[in-house]
Amino acid sequence: MHKRTRLPAAGAAVLLAAAAAFTAPTAAHAADQLTNGGFETGTLAGWTCSGGLGSVVTTPVHGGGRALAGAATASDHARCVQTVAVKPNTTYALSGWVRGSYVYLGVTGGGSAWTSSAANYSRLSVSFTTGATQTSAEVYVNGWYGQGTYHADDIVLDGPGGGTPADTQAPTVPGNLRAAGKSATSVTLAWDAATDNVGVTGYDVHQGAAKVATATGTTATVPGLNASTAYSFTVRARDAAGNASAASAALAVTTDAGGPAPSGFKQAAPYLYNGWGNPPAATTVMNATGVKWFTMAFVLAQNGCNPAWDGQRPLLGGVDQATVTAVRAAGGDIVPSIGGWSGNKLGPNCATTADLAAAYQKVIDAYGLKAIDVDIENTDEFENAAVQDRILGALKTVKQNNPGLRTILTFGTATTGPTSHGNRLIEQAKALNADIDVFTIMPFDFGNASTDMYAATVSATEGLKTKLRSVFGWDDATAYAHIGISGMNGLSDTGEITTVQNWTAIRDWANSHHLARLAFWSVNRDRGCPGGGQQETCSGIAQSDWQFTSVTAGFTG
């Protein structure tokens, strides 16, 4: 993932600064038209923040006891907006107090004001005049890309209230209804987004006259179907006023034949990290969700080529061994994740293939493992050809020395499939005869907060399948059986959002294509905190505890 800082052009800065010099009208009829402008409700009521990056905090504040915090990232400036009713041909004054670097306050289509750096709260103000037929205005506050968290408080829009005309216009009909995946008992549908004069708020999927699923995005899974049975589906869009579109064209789908799941290595194993993010007790999560496997993170290098949890906790005698023991006592098992994005890794710190294989063997012997996963990332491993080959050679060695051991490689991806480094890794796995069981991609952090995470995940996985077919000469079924998906629940590092519904659709697609492995980062984050931004202990979206883990537990391949 490559981050870059994007700051406003000098010309734009002059215009924005000039807008701040406007003076507010002093008409006797002026009144604050914003809802929750001081955020004293303790929620974001009235406001919508991009990427789920807004939250309400108790410090630092300007007035009262709460303020807005916007966690701007390299790809999302954490814009929070509120739409208000206004009168045509009327002047309004917008003001507010902000704190941070490159913080903006303005009206969409009107003026804006900004401050380049405010260590303490600073007041911004701007006035604007509505158009001859304008009846609504969108007020916004945002930070800037890569400039970190900003704060805003006591935002006021002075002016007369406007009427809100009744919305009677229905959304357009959703287009291109299609089957994105199916199994013997479910069908995953996808469609093109509808449009609306105010905004589409959701979609309803119908089987005949019966509504069988709802969605806020453009995918939905219909469960509880019969095997080898033909079904017909339509979808309608709806808006906040309750207006519904006409039904889409009907789609006929026949579910797959029933029967036992295909044989082979299958693993539903979300990440659990004992060194980060208020880790829950593994057995608590197992009892609540039915999940049996965990991917335990991360085994790194300590004092050269010696494996240790996080490069500091011993393999035996600590919290990590206790976790393994508890999981196994509850009928489950673990696979260690060796490597990751950061820290001192075994791949570059072990000088030879034999040394690296010996380090892997220490981990295998410590726990009597059935599988190991090498999470190969960053420039020191993934983008280093010599280290790639060392890892592949070491995995080949330990697989030969441990009959029945399964080997997994986990690495990043583009939306279309493996990058050049991923392609090389796959090609070298073939050339070195490494006999890797599962190639797991991480389809997230693509850099665009508006990414459709279901569609991007499917596209990336199909790209991997095509590469595996090309390199190994496999058919589709064999290629899918060597593929894993490791997603990121809720809000990603680059502002993408994978909802519970997205993840359910991804799981169902993975089941219908009989993939080998499903994981996500992480169980530590599998708790709700809507608007809370990207955190270690929660997903940044609204969800119940362990909801993504429960979905993952339903992966059977």
URCORFEN-V483738 format. One record per residue. N is the residue number from 1. RES is the residue in one letter. PHI is phi in whole degrees, 0 to 359 (none if undefined). Layout:
N,RES,PHI + N,RES,PHI
This chain:
1,M,none + 2,H,249 + 3,K,257 + 4,R,217 + 5,T,263 + 6,R,242 + 7,L,250 + 8,P,293 + 9,A,293 + 10,A,299 + 11,G,298 + 12,A,296 + 13,A,297 + 14,V,297 + 15,L,296 + 16,L,293 + 17,A,296 + 18,A,296 + 19,A,298 + 20,A,290 + 21,A,278 + 22,F,298 + 23,T,258 + 24,A,282 + 25,P,292 + 26,T,240 + 27,A,299 + 28,A,297 + 29,H,275 + 30,A,295 + 31,A,205 + 32,D,289 + 33,Q,258 + 34,L,274 + 35,T,265 + 36,N,59 + 37,G,291 + 38,G,259 + 39,F,60 + 40,E,284 + 41,T,292 + 42,G,81 + 43,T,228 + 44,L,267 + 45,A,310 + 46,G,93 + 47,W,244 + 48,T,234 + 49,C,246 + 50,S,296 + 51,G,65 + 52,G,64 + 53,L,265 + 54,G,261 + 55,S,208 + 56,V,257 + 57,V,236 + 58,T,260 + 59,T,201 + 60,P,276 + 61,V,237 + 62,H,266 + 63,G,218 + 64,G,70 + 65,G,244 + 66,R,215 + 67,A,210 + 68,L,270 + 69,A,242 + 70,G,246 + 71,A,271 + 72,A,297 + 73,T,242 + 74,A,292 + 75,S,236 + 76,D,211 + 77,H,271 + 78,A,56 + 79,R,283 + 80,C,248 + 81,V,232 + 82,Q,216 + 83,T,261 + 84,V,234 + 85,A,280 + 86,V,226 + 87,K,262 + 88,P,295 + 89,N,51 + 90,T,228 + 91,T,267 + 92,Y,235 + 93,A,241 + 94,L,250 + 95,S,214 + 96,G,184 + 97,W,247 + 98,V,228 + 99,R,214 + 100,G,134 + 101,S,261 + 102,Y,54 + 103,V,254 + 104,Y,240 + 105,L,227 + 106,G,190 + 107,V,234 + 108,T,301 + 109,G,82 + 110,G,238 + 111,G,276 + 112,S,209 + 113,A,227 + 114,W,205 + 115,T,232 + 116,S,284 + 117,S,198 + 118,A,223 + 119,A,290 + 120,N,241 + 121,Y,300 + 122,S,231 + 123,R,273 + 124,L,245 + 125,S,211 + 126,V,202 + 127,S,243 + 128,F,208 + 129,T,243 + 130,T,288 + 131,G,283 + 132,A,297 + 133,T,238 + 134,Q,285 + 135,T,237 + 136,S,213 + 137,A,218 + 138,E,254 + 139,V,269 + 140,Y,220 + 141,V,221 + 142,N,206 + 143,G,266 + 144,W,220 + 145,Y,306 + 146,G,75 + 147,Q,262 + 148,G,85 + 149,T,285 + 150,Y,248 + 151,H,230 + 152,A,217 + 153,D,203 + 154,D,50 + 155,I,275 + 156,V,229 + 157,L,242 + 158,D,268 + 159,G,156 + 160,P,286 + 161,G,289 + 162,G,246 + 163,G,280 + 164,T,252 + 165,P,295 + 166,A,297 + 167,D,268 + 168,T,243 + 169,Q,268 + 170,A,279 + 171,P,295 + 172,T,287 + 173,V,284 + 174,P,300 + 175,G,251 + 176,N,55 + 177,L,298 + 178,R,209 + 179,A,270 + 180,A,267 + 181,G,178 + 182,K,203 + 183,S,222 + 184,A,290 + 185,T,235 + 186,S,208 + 187,V,227 + 188,T,258 + 189,L,253 + 190,A,221 + 191,W,204 + 192,D,276 + 193,A,296 + 194,A,273 + 195,T,238 + 196,D,207 + 197,N,294 + 198,V,251 + 199,G,159 + 200,V,283 + 201,T,253 + 202,G,179 + 203,Y,224 + 204,D,241 + 205,V,262 + 206,H,242 + 207,Q,247 + 208,G,66 + 209,A,271 + 210,A,270 + 211,K,279 + 212,V,246 + 213,A,196 + 214,T,232 + 215,A,206 + 216,T,265 + 217,G,257 + 218,T,251 + 219,T,219 + 220,A,202 + 221,T,248 + 222,V,256 + 223,P,267 + 224,G,69 + 225,L,265 + 226,N,264 + 227,A,292 + 228,S,52 + 229,T,234 + 230,A,274 + 231,Y,229 + 232,S,236 + 233,F,234 + 234,T,226 + 235,V,223 + 236,R,236 + 237,A,262 + 238,R,222 + 239,D,243 + 240,A,294 + 241,A,277 + 242,G,91 + 243,N,288 + 244,A,241 + 245,S,285 + 246,A,293 + 247,A,289 + 248,S,291 + 249,A,299 + 250,A,289 + 251,L,239 + 252,A,265 + 253,V,225 + 254,T,251 + 255,T,293 + 256,D,290 + 257,A,292 + 258,G,282 + 259,G,130 + 260,P,293 + 261,A,296 + 262,P,299 + 263,S,285 + 264,G,120 + 265,F,286 + 266,K,227 + 267,Q,211 + 268,A,257 + 269,A,215 + 270,P,295 + 271,Y,286 + 272,L,233 + 273,Y,238 + 274,N,285 + 275,G,259 + 276,W,191 + 277,G,65 + 278,N,46 + 279,P,298 + 280,P,282 + 281,A,291 + 282,A,302 + 283,T,291 + 284,T,300 + 285,V,292 + 286,M,299 + 287,N,294 + 288,A,279 + 289,T,238 + 290,G,86 + 291,V,293 + 292,K,247 + 293,W,250 + 294,F,230 + 295,T,268 + 296,M,268 + 297,A,248 + 298,F,235 + 299,V,271 + 300,L,236 + 301,A,264 + 302,Q,236 + 303,N,54 + 304,G,97 + 305,C,249 + 306,N,261 + 307,P,284 + 308,A,206 + 309,W,294 + 310,D,58 + 311,G,72 + 312,Q,216 + 313,R,267 + 314,P,294 + 315,L,298 + 316,L,244 + 317,G,92 + 318,G,239 + 319,V,296 + 320,D,289 + 321,Q,297 + 322,A,298 + 323,T,295 + 324,V,302 + 325,T,298 + 326,A,294 + 327,V,297 + 328,R,292 + 329,A,296 + 330,A,271 + 331,G,92 + 332,G,246 + 333,D,200 + 334,I,229 + 335,V,235 + 336,P,283 + 337,S,261 + 338,I,258 + 339,G,118 + 340,G,110 + 341,W,283 + 342,S,233 + 343,G,92 + 344,N,276 + 345,K,257 + 346,L,293 + 347,G,307 + 348,P,279 + 349,N,270 + 350,C,269 + 351,A,289 + 352,T,229 + 353,T,300 + 354,A,296 + 355,D,297 + 356,L,294 + 357,A,298 + 358,A,295 + 359,A,294 + 360,Y,301 + 361,Q,296 + 362,K,298 + 363,V,291 + 364,I,300 + 365,D,292 + 366,A,300 + 367,Y,236 + 368,G,57 + 369,L,286 + 370,K,263 + 371,A,203 + 372,I,227 + 373,D,237 + 374,V,253 + 375,D,271 + 376,I,258 + 377,E,221 + 378,N,66 + 379,T,286 + 380,D,282 + 381,E,234 + 382,F,297 + 383,E,263 + 384,N,245 + 385,A,300 + 386,A,297 + 387,V,288 + 388,Q,309 + 389,D,295 + 390,R,297 + 391,I,296 + 392,L,297 + 393,G,296 + 394,A,293 + 395,L,295 + 396,K,299 + 397,T,296 + 398,V,291 + 399,K,290 + 400,Q,293 + 401,N,273 + 402,N,227 + 403,P,307 + 404,G,91 + 405,L,293 + 406,R,260 + 407,T,245 + 408,I,232 + 409,L,247 + 410,T,239 + 411,F,205 + 412,G,286 + 413,T,207 + 414,A,268 + 415,T,294 + 416,T,265 + 417,G,129 + 418,P,303 + 419,T,282 + 420,S,299 + 421,H,290 + 422,G,293 + 423,N,298 + 424,R,296 + 425,L,303 + 426,I,294 + 427,E,298 + 428,Q,288 + 429,A,300 + 430,K,289 + 431,A,298 + 432,L,269 + 433,N,55 + 434,A,285 + 435,D,57 + 436,I,289 + 437,D,281 + 438,V,221 + 439,F,258 + 440,T,256 + 441,I,260 + 442,M,250 + 443,P,276 + 444,F,200 + 445,D,57 + 446,F,282 + 447,G,99 + 448,N,229 + 449,A,297 + 450,S,268 + 451,T,301 + 452,D,284 + 453,M,289 + 454,Y,293 + 455,A,297 + 456,A,293 + 457,T,294 + 458,V,297 + 459,S,298 + 460,A,296 + 461,T,291 + 462,E,296 + 463,G,296 + 464,L,295 + 465,K,302 + 466,T,298 + 467,K,295 + 468,L,297 + 469,R,300 + 470,S,294 + 471,V,282 + 472,F,261 + 473,G,75 + 474,W,280 + 475,D,276 + 476,D,303 + 477,A,299 + 478,T,292 + 479,A,297 + 480,Y,302 + 481,A,290 + 482,H,250 + 483,I,244 + 484,G,234 + 485,I,238 + 486,S,234 + 487,G,266 + 488,M,228 + 489,N,287 + 490,G,71 + 491,L,273 + 492,S,273 + 493,D,297 + 494,T,251 + 495,G,88 + 496,E,291 + 497,I,235 + 498,T,258 + 499,T,278 + 500,V,301 + 501,Q,293 + 502,N,303 + 503,W,294 + 504,T,297 + 505,A,295 + 506,I,296 + 507,R,300 + 508,D,296 + 509,W,295 + 510,A,297 + 511,N,295 + 512,S,290 + 513,H,256 + 514,H,57 + 515,L,291 + 516,A,266 + 517,R,209 + 518,L,222 + 519,A,216 + 520,F,205 + 521,W,254 + 522,S,205 + 523,V,297 + 524,N,305 + 525,R,266 + 526,D,276 + 527,R,216 + 528,G,277 + 529,C,202 + 530,P,305 + 531,G,77 + 532,G,275 + 533,G,76 + 534,Q,277 + 535,Q,229 + 536,E,280 + 537,T,251 + 538,C,201 + 539,S,272 + 540,G,86 + 541,I,230 + 542,A,283 + 543,Q,195 + 544,S,270 + 545,D,300 + 546,W,66 + 547,Q,291 + 548,F,292 + 549,T,295 + 550,S,299 + 551,V,297 + 552,T,298 + 553,A,299 + 554,G,277 + 555,F,281 + 556,T,236 + 557,G,75
